[in-house]
């Protein structure tokens, strides 16, 4: 629901006024009520103690000679008359009844001022009044009909002997009337405060919101597309600061829109580039009779510098390559595209893995700028046997996991990254041979796996990587690749992917 600031100011001031008035009123009410209670309890306690001490126990034997029935009746009539006179006086205006009970049986009474026996009322809670309790007086509150009542009960003792109990029932209507009067004063105070607060807040709201309304009109004009609009609010307060900020914002909006349009165009172009780069990767791994192969490729940005490929070398022979271009983004992606083309052309020369890498390095090195290089692992395998010919040009060493022993072998074949061989005399890439038994698994990967970092900047590491490979060895190649990617993502958590991730799995079918 949309509410103007002036209305909100009215509501806030009225709420504040109501809160303060209620707090003050309730505080005064509580103090006045406490004083009334204390006065009523003090007077009632003193009164019942006075009666307990002054009324003669005519219903008891005094001394050795018992009183006669006539004497007791005369005494009862005399006491009753004195109490009647007391009730009729201004002092006894609040007295509803006075009842004297037998000490051994509260249901048995010796005298009732009203002559109706025990006082009939609805007894409520016992009141805690320390001064009365110390004097031996018990106070209860309750009602008789609609009249609030308080009872004051005290023991009657003579020479240390309990001869009876006396209860005085006083009307508490005066306290109730005082409560109603106090509540009326609280309500009147709140209403008066509301009226004053509403008038003041309306006036303040109109004065304070005038520049805000003008600024709102200017904002609506800009919202309709008028970027030439400028606010004329020139006050020296926060609203004036807001207007000057608004003018600066409008002046910068055109430039921001142009940058946003350029960014959208760049994002669109990067999206197209990602789709093209993804299209350069193998659509699916080859389905081979004796080998199970799979791969995963996850660039850190829209496009990346990692590359993998399955190469059909004809006559049952296949090539598998994983490469990592130094850097990220568009430059690395361009070099990666060149690598793909050169590698596919180089394998047509019919050379082995070492000769193929030498040919690629010879062609691509002149196009690599200072500081750029390409690491690559390339191998050749055939469907007829488990022999693999492997060459490594500065790339992460391939890992072999043996099915029979669960042993992990790191194929640390020496080799220099493409683009850096000039510093090593352009030596040819050495070639290594290894054999995979049924169930054995060979993995080519990029450093985006082992160097993946979590939020604490801890690397995933080689040990975790090889342990997960052993754990997933009995699965298919696709399941092994997906498992490794999932474990790396779980390790990274909320931390961003810092490098491209590429993984190729080659497993000898049982």
N, C-alpha and C positions, 0 to 999 in steps of 0.2 A: 504494500500500500504506500503510495507517494504522499508525503506530508511536507508542507513548506517548513523552512527553518523557524519562522515566527511561531508556527503552531507548536513545533517541538520545544521552543523556548518557553512558551506558555505552559505546556505540559510539565516541563522540567521544574520551572519555578513553583507551579502549583503543587507538584508532588513534594518538592522540598519543603514548602510551607506547611503542607498537610503533615508531613513526617515530623517536622520540628514541633508543630502545635500539638500533635497527638502525643509526642514524647513528653513535652512539658505538662500537658494536661493529665496524662496518665501518671506522671511522677507526682504532681500535686494531689491527684486523686488518691494515690496510694498512701502518701504522707497523711492526708486528712483522714482517710479511713483508718489508718493505724492509730491516730490520736483518738478518734472516736471510740475505737475498740478498747484502747487502753483505759479511757475514762469510764466506759461502761463496765469493764471488767473490774477496775479498781473500786468503783462505787458499790457494785454488787457484792464483791468479796468483803469489803468492810461492813456492809449492811448485814450480810448473813452471819458474819462473825459476831457482830453486836447482838443480833437476836439469839444466837446460840449461847452467848454468855449471860444474857439478861432474862430470858424466859425461864421461870421456875419449873422444874420437872414434877408437875403435880401428879403425874401418873405413876410416880415411883414412891416407895416408902422412904420416909425421912426419919432417921434415928431409930429408936427402939419402938416407938409407938406408931402403929400404922394409921394412916389417914382414913378417915371415914369416907364413904362414897359421897356424902353431901359436901364434905370439905373439898374433895377432888373436883366435884362439879362446879363449886363456887370458884375455885382456882381456874378451871378451864374457861368459865364464862368471863372471868376477869381478864385472862390472857387474850381471849378472842376479842373482847371489847377493845383492849389496847391496840391490837393489831388492826382492827377495823378503823379506829381513829387514825392510825398511822397511814393506812391506805387512803383515807379520805383527805389527808393533808397533802399539800403540794409535793412533799418529799416522796410520797408513795404513788405518784401519778402513773408510774410505769409498772407497778406491781400487779401481776395477774393472779397470783395465788401464793400462799405460804402453806407448806405441808410439813408436819412433824411425823417421822417414821419411827417404828420400833427398831432398836439397834440390831436385834437378832433376826428380823424378818422385814426386808424392804417393802414387801407387799402389804404389810400391816401398818396402818397409820393411826396416830393418836389424835391428830387434829388437822383439819383443812380449813383455810380461811373462807373458802367459798362454800364449805359444807357439803361438797360433792365427792368427798373421798380423794383418792389419788388424782393428781392433775393429769388430764388426758391431752397428749400432744405427740407429735412425731419427732422423736429424738434423733439428732444428727451426730456430727463428729464432736469429739472432745477438743476443746481449745487449750492450747499450750500457753499459759500465762504464769511465768515463774513466780511472781510475787504472790499470786493466789495459792499456787501449789505449796509454797513455803509456809503459808498460813493454814494449810490443811483444807483448802477450798477447792472443789472440783467444778469445772465450768463446762457445760455442754451447750450447743446451739441446735435449734430445730424450728419447727413451725407448728402453730395451732390454727388450723384453717389456712388463711392467707397471711396471718400475722407472724412475723419472725419472733422467736422466743429464745431467751438464754436462761439456763438454770444454774443456780449457785448452791452447792450442797456442802454442808459442814457437819462435823461431829459435835454432839453436845455432851460435855463431860462435867462431872461433879466429883471433886476430890480424887481425880485420876480415874474415875469409873465412867465408862461409856453408857449414858442413859438414854440416848436417842440420836436421831439425825434430822436435821432441818434442811429443807430445800425451798429456795425463793425463786419464783419464776417471774422474770422481768420481760417486758415488751422491748423488742429491738426495732420497733417501727421508726424511732427517731433516726437510727443509723441508716435504715433503708431510705428515708426521706432525704437525708443528707446526701446519700449516694446519688439519688435522682437529680438533686440540685447540682451536684458537682458535674455529673454527666452533661447536664444542660449547659453549664458554663464551658465545658470542653467543646461541645458541638458548636456553640456560638463563636468561640474563639477560632475554630477551624474554618467556619464559613466566612468570617471576617477576613482571615488570612488568605483564603482562596480568592476573594473578591479583589483585595489589594494586589496580590501577586499577579492575577490575570490582567489587571489594568496596566501594571508596570511592565509586564513581559510583552504585552501587545505593542506598547509604545516603543520599547527597546527593539523588538523584533522588526518593526517597520523601519527604524533608523539604521539598524545594523545590516539588514538584508538588501537595502537599496543598491549598493554597489555589487552585491552578489547577483542580484537579478539582472543587472546590466551585463555582467560578465557571462551569465548563462545565455543571454541573447546572442552575445558574440560567439560563444561556443556552438550554439545551434547553427549559426551562419556558416562556421567552418565545417560543421558536420554535413551541411548541404553541398559542400564542395567549394565554397568561396575562400580560397587560401590567401586572398588579398586583405581579408578582414583583420583589423587590429582593434584591440580593446582600448577604450578611452578612459578607463578607470585609473585615476592617478593618486589615490589616497596613499598615505605613508604607512598604513598598517599592513597586516598579513594579507588582506584582500588585494591591496595594491601590489604586493610582492607576487601574489598569484596571477594578477593580470599581466605583469611584466614577464613572468615565466610563460604565460600563455602566448604572449606575442612572440617570444623567442621560439617557442615550440612550433607555432604556425610558420615562422620563417624557415625553420629547419625541416618542415614536413615534406616539402617538395624534394629536397635532397634525399630524405629518408625513403620516399617512394621510389625514387630512381634507383637507389641502392637495393631496395627490396626487389624491384623488377629485374635488376641485373643478377641478384642472387638467385631468383627463381629461374632465370635463364640458365645460369650456371648449374643449378641443381638438375634442371631438365637435361642439359648436355651431359652431366656426369651420370645421370640415370641411363641415358642412351649409351654412354661409354661403358658403363657396367654391364649392360645387356650385351653389348658387342664383345666385351672381354669374356663374359661368361660363355658366350657362343664359341669363343676360341678354345675353351676347354672341351675335353671329350664329353659328348652327350651322355654316354654311359660306358662303363668298362666292358671290354670284350668278354664274350662267353667262351671259355676255353675248356677243353676236355680234361686236362690234367692240372690246370691252375685255376685258383679262385682269386680274382683281383677286384679291388675296390679303392676308392679315393674320396677324400673330403677336401674342400677348398673354401676358406672363409677369409675374405679380405678385411683388414682393419678399417678401411675407409670405403667409399663408394667403389673405388677401383684400387687394385693392389699390384705388387711387384712379384708375387709368388706365381709359380707356373708348374703344371704337371701335364704329362701327355703319355698316351699309349700309342706306340708306333708299330704298324703292321709291316714287318720286314720280309714278308712273303716266305713261302715254303715252310710254314709252321714256326717261324721265328718271330719274336716280338721284342720291342724295345720299351723300356719304362724310364721316364725322366722326371726328376723333381728339381726345380731351380728357384733361387731366391735372388732378386735384384736388390742391390743396396738402395736404401731409401724407401719412400712410400709415395703414393699419389700418382699423378699424371706422368712425371718423368719415368718412374719405375714401371708403370703400365706400358709405356711406349717401348722401353727396352725389352720388357717381357714379350710383347708382340713380335719384335724383331727376332728374339730368341726362338720363338715357336717356328717362324718361317725358316730361319737358318737351320734349325735342327731337322726339320722335315725335309729340307733340301739336302742336307749333309748325309742323311741316312741313305739317300738314293745312290751315293757314290759306292756303296757296298763295302765300306770299311768297317772294322770292328769298333767297339766302344771307344778305345783310345784314339784311333784315327778320326772317328766322328767328332769327338770333343776338340781335337787339335784343329780340325777344319773350321768348326764353329768359332773357336777362339781367334783364329787367324782373320776371319772376316769381320767379327764384331768389335774387336779391340779398337780399331781406329775411330769407331763411332762412340766410344765411351769417353765421356768427359772426365776431367781430373777428379779423383775421389770416387768414381763409380766403378763397380765391379759386379760380377755375376758368379754366385756359387751354384754348383750343379752336381747331382749324382745321377749317373746314367748306367743302365744295365741292359744286357741282352739275355733272353732266355728262350728256350725252345719247348714245344709241346711234347716232344718225344722223350726227354729226360729231365732230370732236376739240376742240370749244370747251369750256372749263371756266370756271365762275364761282366765284371763291374769296374767302373772308373769313377773317381771322385775328384771334382775340381773345387777344393776348398769348402765343400758342403758338409753338413752334419753327417757323421759316419753312419751308414745303414746299420740296422739292428736285426739280428737273426735270433729267433727263439726256437729251440729244438723241442719237438713234441715228445720224444722219448724220455729225455732227461730234464726237461723244463729249464735247461741252461740258456743263458743269454750271452750271445756273442756280438761284440762291437766290431764291425768291419772298418777298422781305422786305416784304410788304404791312403797312402800319401797323395797329395795333389794340391795344386795352386788354383785359386779362383780365376775365372776368365777376366782379363783386363789387368791382372797383376803379374802375369808371367814374365813380363819384360825385366823385372827385377830379379828373376831367377834363371836367366839365360834361355828363356823360351823352351825349357825342357819339356819333353813329351809327357803326357799324362800316363802314369803307370797303370797297368790293367791287372786286376786280380780275378781269380776263379774260385768259386765255391759251389758246393752241391747241397741241395735241399732234399731231405727225405720226406716221404708222405707225412703230412701233418705239420711239417716245419713251416715257419712263417718269417718273411723278410719285410721290413718296414723302411720306407724312405720318408723323410719328414723335414720340415723347416723349423728354424729356431723359435718360431711363434708358439710352439708347443712347450718346449722346455723352459723358455724364458717368460712364459705367461705369469703375470704378477697379480696377487690379490690386493686388498685394500691396505694391508700392512707392508706392501712392497716386498713380499716374499715370493721367490720364483717357484714355479711348479717343479722344475728340476728333472734331471735325468733319472734319478732313482725312482721317483714316483711313476715316471713314464714307463720304464721297463717293468716295474712291478705290475702295473695295470695291463701291459701286454701279456705277461705270463698269466695273469688272472683270467684274461679273455681268450686265451689261446685256442680253446676248444670250440669257439664260435666261428661263424663264417667271416670272410674278409670284410664284408660290408658291416657286420655287427661289431667287429673289432674296431674298425675306423670310427663308427658312430659312438662306441663306448669311450674311446679316447677323447673325442671331441666333447662329449658330455662331462667327463671327469675334469677336463681342463676348464670348462665353463663353470662347473661347481666350485673349483678351486678359486677361480677369479672372482666369483660372487658379483657384487655390485661394481667392482672396478672395471673401467673400460678396457676393451681389447687393444693392446698396445702394438701388436704386430700381426702381419698376415699369418694365417695358419693353413698349412698344406700337409696332407698325410696320404701316402699311397701304401696299400697293403698287398703283398704277393704271397699267397699261401698254396703250398703243394697239396693237391687233393689226395686223400687216403686211397 
